[in-house]
């Protein structure tokens, strides 16, 4: 298979494509109003407006605009990268991973237990508080863990990213997707949770089976890795055994307490980028102090860790710039109007599946769960009434469409950022992730129809 271009080249190509679309798609806008503190669309208010095609100047200014708009996310990436650079100076994570790998090598069955268990943990995080950008933190741990287990970076990324993504798509109480969508659709908050737990279970089991089948393939034949012929392939380094002393034990304990604090902060105190970034900066600095690392080495560790995140930050900025071009060109509402018009003319069953496909396609233009909910649900909720479809089903179609495609779309800063950090070419990721996404999409289409024929809601 011919190797696809670099991630930044792909992002730049998509940017050019979107600039072209602003010349081809008529400009249009819906009127908006404030509902429950959110700016949402008013159904049947769409009207064409003055064309706003984006010129060549947009190609050069979009990345800068993307940097400014995604400033918080980019700062988060650099700070967390620097924090892990400090943490790595202590050797605590590497020493702990060495002990874990030794244990799993002595008891092979535990490799088959540890990975699924961690996937379930991330899936629960995605299903409950909507873990998304936070996986940028955890792949810095799971990639070294995968390498130490003689697996590749794909497994290291899949454990937190695909695990949390499966939970996000099968969410039970995600406030950023279900909470907003149900609020706009005017159905009780987090109602229908019983069926959503079943959906979450199905998605998570499928994800575990798929990842573990690849893990077993690599365990039997390491050359089966899709990264084996890639430049910068992640190989197992033969490092010296690191003493797992009491100081490094304290650092790992501090890290575990920090993760617990992260969960509490996100769930109870609505922590986001600033608070989480500050937490990991504190963990990194305190870890170095515990291990009595010299201040110059602390500084070098932070700088090195932040430097490793440069490509990921650039990718996030470019992806955000793409979406700004679509917004400035006033084509997002036009795409929404066109697809909603088509959906309304289909039979009930096909309309529901079309909603799912539509939400999946729109996610390329707007890879934000909360943003997509605010954009589409004011239209999809009343449309579902006209079609005789329950509003809960309309919310479920949004949930599936937004959640599953997040795992592969090239306009998602998180997706492309994760791949950049792991040095996984986008083409390789598509080759690995494509079959799983296809399976999950088919299963989602089936699960979407169950409430229509059975008394689920």
FENLINKA-V380632 format. One record per backbone hydrogen bond with DSSP energy under -1.0 kcal/mol. CO is the residue of the C=O (numbers start at 1). NH is the residue of the N-H. If there is no record, write none. Layout:
# FENLINKA-V380632
co	nh
CO	NH
CO	NH
This chain:
# FENLINKA-V380632
co	nh
6	10
7	11
8	12
9	13
10	14
11	15
12	16
13	17
14	18
15	19
16	20
17	21
18	22
20	23
21	25
27	49
29	47
31	42
33	40
35	38
38	35
40	33
42	45
47	29
55	58
57	61
58	62
61	65
62	66
63	67
64	68
65	69
66	70
68	71
70	74
71	75
72	76
73	77
74	78
75	79
76	80
77	81
78	82
79	83
80	84
81	85
82	86
83	87
84	88
87	90
91	95
92	96
93	97
94	98
95	99
96	100
97	101
98	102
99	103
100	104
101	105
102	106
103	107
107	110
108	111
110	114
111	115
113	117
114	118
115	119
116	120
117	121
118	122
119	123
120	124
121	125
122	126
123	127
124	128
125	129
125	131
127	172
127	173
132	135
133	136
134	137
134	138
135	139
137	140
138	141
138	142
139	143
141	145
142	146
143	147
144	148
145	149
146	151
147	150
152	156
153	157
154	158
155	159
157	161
158	163
160	164
161	165
162	166
163	167
164	168
165	169
166	170
168	171
174	179
177	181
178	182
179	183
180	184
181	185
182	187
188	191
192	196
193	197
194	198
195	199
196	200
197	201
198	202
199	203
200	204
201	205
202	206
203	207
204	208
205	209
206	210
207	211
208	212
209	213
210	214
211	215
212	216
213	217
214	218
215	219
216	220
217	221
221	224
222	225
225	228
227	230
230	233
237	239
243	245
245	249
246	250
247	251
248	252
249	253
250	254
251	255
252	256
253	257
254	258
255	259
256	260
257	261
258	262
259	263
260	264
261	265
262	266
263	267
264	268
265	269
265	271
272	276
273	277
274	278
275	279
276	280
277	281
278	282
279	283
280	284
281	285
282	286
283	287
284	288
285	289
286	290
287	291
288	293
289	292
294	298
295	299
296	300
297	301
298	302
299	303
300	304
301	305
302	306
303	307
304	308
306	309
307	310
309	313
310	314
311	315
312	316
313	317
314	318
315	319
316	320
317	321
318	322
319	323
320	324
321	325
322	326
323	327
324	328
325	329
326	331
327	330
330	28
331	335
332	336
333	337
334	338
335	339
336	340
337	341
338	342
339	343
340	344
342	345
343	346
347	351
348	352
349	353
350	354
351	355
352	356
353	357
354	358
355	359
356	360
357	361
358	362
359	363
361	364
362	365
362	366
366	368
368	372
369	373
370	374
371	375
372	376
373	377
374	41
376	379
376	380
377	381
379	383
380	384
381	385
382	386
383	387
384	389
390	394
391	395
392	396
393	397
394	398
395	399
396	400
397	401
398	402
399	403
400	404
404	407
405	408
405	409
409	412
412	416
413	417
414	418
415	419
416	420
417	421
418	422
419	424
425	429
426	430
427	431
428	432
429	433
430	434
433	437
434	438
435	439
436	440
437	441
438	442
439	443
440	444
441	445
442	446
443	447
444	448
446	450
449	453
450	453
450	454
454	456
